[in-house]
């Protein structure tokens, strides 16, 4: 059954609330030509994700009473936008991004993890799994996980949530079993208040290119630890650029059981599977 023809509820209006240790035969090494993003050239802008309904037309046809809904999904007001086209899970995906914000660009780790999720979705048992993405950016990974059948919560900083929610709604409305949720998550802040362990359990935590030259690596690690519970699997894809990236990896391995799942040598992207070490 094509989920794009089924009905789905609009997302709820956002509220601002506060191994490499075990490399083995299962490790996947991709050839250079396999890391080319699945860009779809000459795709008409109005053709949003395969057979999905044209949500902009639906909203405009609904009359003036739908104006608040239309405004709700306007992207963040960047001055310069580009659109990238991808194809995963049998669907065309259009991502609106901007070079004005790190959080509005699709980085190499996101493309790598999307390829891995698509190729290993059955093995990972993504169908029906609860998934949270931290640092979701423009939302490509969350969109792909949702198209593969997961219950997805996409999170990021407040200033990128508008564009994130816009991309997710445009690419998943009437196309997924479970409509993704978009939430604010500031690394290391109010974690138990906003994501209490007693109320939220995630089968998977997804993170792509969250480690680079910034000052919040300790808070990132704290966030990863908080979201993990027994049975939670963390899938982390990252392009390794700086010595601080490798320093974080070593600290990460002290806290998590870590396996290198795949690597893309030409882009220095690695994908890790990790589970929290429990005393």
PyMOL commands that set and color helices and strands:
alter all, ss='L'
color gray80, all
select helices_A, chain A and resi 3-5+32-35+55-61+64-72+102-104+108-119+121-124+140-147+158-172+191-194+217-227+243-255
alter helices_A, ss='H'
color red, helices_A
select strands_A, chain A and resi 28-29+82-88+91-97+130-134+151-156+181-184+204-208+233-239+256-264+269-276
alter strands_A, ss='S'
color yellow, strands_A
deselect
rebuild
show_as cartoon
